[in-house]
Amino acid sequence: MTTAIIDGIKTHYDVLGSGPPLLMYAPGGFNATIETWSTQSIYAKIKLLDHLPKTYTCIVFDRRECGQSGGRVERLSWASYVAQGKGLLDHLGFDRAHLLGGCMGCCPVVAFGAAYPEKTLSMVLWWPVGGAKYRIRSQQRFAEHLAFVRQHGLQAVVDLVARSGKPFSADPQGGPWASVLKHDPAFAETFARQDVDRYELIVSGMARALFDRDTAPGAEPEDLLRLDIPALVIPGNDASHAPSAARYLHECLPKSEYWNAPVDEQTEATATTRILTFLEGASRLRAT
């Protein structure tokens, strides 16, 4: 594994296998790291990184503000995560790539496709996040962090993260920069000296920009409806991955396929076959 500086921010990444490039936006919410492809829920079960690198150059990375990647205090939007992925492709010399997102990683994938359709060979959207319960819980996580900041201050955030080491997904009080605070002392020192009022405005705007709807966030429906990118949508079925969010993406993406398999039928064998078959067909289609 190695690092690259993308838009002034360190990105921790790895490249696995050979073949056409496949940029993979990790699952895990605000703990979207390389490891979650192998350790988290359905992804630990289907073991994508045991199979996809046999046919594709899999580009995996810690999303900014996650894992060992760096960060910057600013109002993040899905475009911020798109910029990281595109910058990594540029760094590695790939002009176009297939994209695969898991969980919250589906949001930057569709945003990437909408922003750079000419660079997107296809999109695999595994368990897209979304639904009313997901939107409510996501916004509540930011509210809990801001309540902690108002009561205790920013230095208390730094101290909390130093004690617990938990990412934002595990402890909302630590905030969306918790992972960077954990491993970057210089960042932590600067973070604690910020103006609290300005910080609250940044975080409030970030929560609204990322989680602004009761379906799958990431890109506007008008932008998705004009895309001719092949897409495979694979639904989850829980409070964070509402089937309605997956159905919405299938409805908005004109060239999408919907794998209507119950969660318990999404196994290592069936999932690998379905994804590889889709990617092979998408490669042929985009080559013409």
Number of C-alpha atoms within 10 A of each C-alpha: 10 10 16 16 15 18 12 10 16 20 27 22 19 14 17 18 17 14 13 18 24 29 26 24 30 26 28 21 21 23 25 25 25 26 17 18 24 17 13 12 12 20 20 15 15 19 18 17 17 13 16 19 19 13 15 19 19 26 24 24 29 24 28 27 26 26 23 22 23 24 22 14 15 13 17 17 18 21 17 15 20 21 16 21 26 20 17 23 19 13 12 13 9 14 12 20 23 25 28 25 22 26 23 27 27 28 25 26 30 31 23 24 24 22 17 13 17 13 17 23 24 29 28 25 29 25 27 33 32 30 22 17 15 21 23 14 14 20 17 14 20 23 19 15 20 24 13 18 20 12 9 11 15 22 16 16 23 22 16 18 24 18 10 12 17 19 26 23 18 15 18 20 24 31 27 25 24 29 26 23 29 22 17 14 13 10 18 22 13 12 20 17 11 13 10 16 9 9 18 18 13 15 21 15 15 20 20 16 16 19 21 15 16 16 24 30 26 27 20 13 16 11 15 22 15 14 17 17 22 23 27 25 23 26 27 25 16 15 15 22 23 23 22 20 24 26 18 16 26 22 16 17 23 16 16 21 17 16 17 14 14 11 14 7 11 20 16 17 12 12 19 18 12 14 19 15 11 18 23 11 14 19 16 9 13 13 8 5
